[in-house]
Amino acid sequence: MQEIAILACVECRRRNYSVGKRKKQNPGRLELRKYCRFCRKHVVHKETK
């Protein structure tokens, strides 16, 4: 079953994305390189609580 994970930009700390995540397959926190519209560049986004 999927759970919603919210991703925040590492540089500006804004919460830009929400993605579906399978807890059994990925028990750790997500880290994805995505576009931040506030920084106007591709930055690493980490999963928040």
Order of alpha helices (4+ residues) and beta strands (2+ residues): beta-beta-beta-beta
